[in-house]
């Protein structure tokens, strides 16, 4: 994939999400919320990858929009996992901050493509 800062950040974030999922399943024995986190957290980068191969501006915007919405969903699952005691505040703050940064970048991209 060509040099794309947003894609790279989302890819690294997806790796963190996969590791968080493994921790939640193996250590906390949590299977429902963690699966939702895994789906939405890895979907961000997958949709950015699709956007990078878009065939039109509208196609690009649609994929970035989906990536942004998946990011919002991921932040929701992270908050729920924190508030139910599955992840501690330090871990939450770190991964949530990454998700928030990606979300801001995606929102900025969306505004520029309107």
C-alpha positions as CSV (number, residue, x, y, z in Angstrom):
1,X,0.0,0.0,0.0
2,X,1.3,3.5,-0.8
3,X,2.4,5.8,1.9
4,X,-0.8,6.8,3.6
5,X,-0.6,8.2,7.2
6,X,-4.2,7.6,7.9
7,X,-4.1,4.0,6.7
8,X,-0.9,3.4,8.7
9,X,-2.5,4.7,11.9
10,X,-5.6,2.7,11.4
11,X,-3.5,-0.5,10.7
12,X,-1.5,0.0,13.9
13,X,-4.7,0.7,15.8
14,X,-6.2,-2.6,14.4
15,X,-3.2,-4.5,15.7
16,X,-3.9,-2.9,19.2
17,X,-7.5,-3.9,18.9
18,X,-6.6,-7.5,18.0
19,X,-4.3,-7.7,21.0
20,X,-7.0,-6.2,23.3
21,X,-9.5,-8.8,22.0
22,X,-7.1,-11.6,22.8
23,X,-6.5,-10.2,26.3
24,X,-10.3,-9.8,26.9
25,X,-11.1,-13.3,25.7
26,X,-8.1,-15.1,27.3
27,X,-7.7,-13.2,30.6
28,X,-11.1,-11.7,31.3
29,X,-13.2,-14.4,29.6
30,X,-15.3,-11.7,27.9
31,X,-16.7,-12.8,24.6
32,X,-19.5,-10.4,23.5
33,X,-18.3,-6.8,23.8
34,X,-14.8,-7.8,22.8
35,X,-16.1,-9.3,19.6
36,X,-17.9,-6.1,18.8
37,X,-14.7,-4.2,19.5
38,X,-12.7,-6.5,17.2
39,X,-15.2,-6.1,14.4
40,X,-15.5,-2.3,14.5
41,X,-11.9,-1.6,15.4
42,X,-10.5,-3.6,12.5
43,X,-13.1,-2.3,10.1
44,X,-11.7,1.2,10.3
45,X,-8.5,0.3,8.4
46,X,-10.3,-2.1,6.1
47,X,-12.6,0.7,4.9
48,X,-9.7,3.1,4.5
49,X,-8.0,0.5,2.4
50,X,-11.1,0.3,0.2
51,X,-11.2,4.1,0.0
52,X,-7.6,4.1,-1.3
53,X,-8.8,2.0,-4.2
54,X,-12.0,4.0,-4.8
55,X,-13.1,4.5,-8.4
56,X,-14.7,7.8,-7.8
57,X,-14.9,10.7,-5.4
58,X,-18.3,9.5,-4.2
59,X,-16.9,6.0,-3.7
60,X,-14.0,7.4,-1.7
61,X,-16.3,9.6,0.5
62,X,-18.6,6.6,1.2
63,X,-15.8,4.4,2.4
64,X,-14.2,7.1,4.5
65,X,-17.7,7.8,6.0
66,X,-18.0,4.1,6.9
67,X,-14.5,4.1,8.4
68,X,-15.5,7.2,10.5
69,X,-18.7,5.6,11.7
70,X,-16.8,2.4,12.6
71,X,-14.4,4.6,14.6
72,X,-17.3,6.1,16.6
73,X,-18.7,2.6,17.2
74,X,-15.2,1.5,18.4
75,X,-15.1,4.3,20.9
76,X,-18.5,3.3,22.2
77,X,-17.4,-0.3,22.8
78,X,-14.2,0.9,24.5
79,X,-16.2,3.1,26.8
80,X,-18.5,0.3,27.6
81,X,-15.7,-2.1,28.3
82,X,-14.1,0.5,30.7
83,X,-17.4,1.3,32.5
84,X,-18.1,-2.4,33.0
85,X,-14.6,-3.0,34.5
86,X,-13.1,-5.1,31.7
87,X,-10.4,-2.6,30.9
88,X,-8.6,-0.3,33.3
89,X,-8.6,3.5,32.9
90,X,-4.9,3.6,31.8
91,X,-5.4,1.1,29.0
92,X,-8.7,2.8,28.0
93,X,-7.1,6.2,27.9
94,X,-4.3,5.0,25.6
95,X,-6.4,3.1,23.1
96,X,-9.3,5.6,23.2
97,X,-6.9,8.5,22.4
98,X,-5.7,6.6,19.3
99,X,-9.3,6.0,18.2
100,X,-10.1,9.6,18.8
101,X,-7.2,10.8,16.7
102,X,-8.1,8.6,13.8
103,X,-11.7,9.8,14.1
104,X,-10.6,13.4,13.9
105,X,-8.5,12.7,10.8
106,X,-11.3,10.8,9.1
107,X,-13.8,13.6,9.9
108,X,-11.4,16.2,8.5
109,X,-11.0,14.1,5.3
110,X,-14.8,13.9,5.0
111,X,-15.2,17.6,5.3
112,X,-12.6,18.2,2.6
113,X,-14.4,15.8,0.2
114,X,-17.8,17.3,0.5
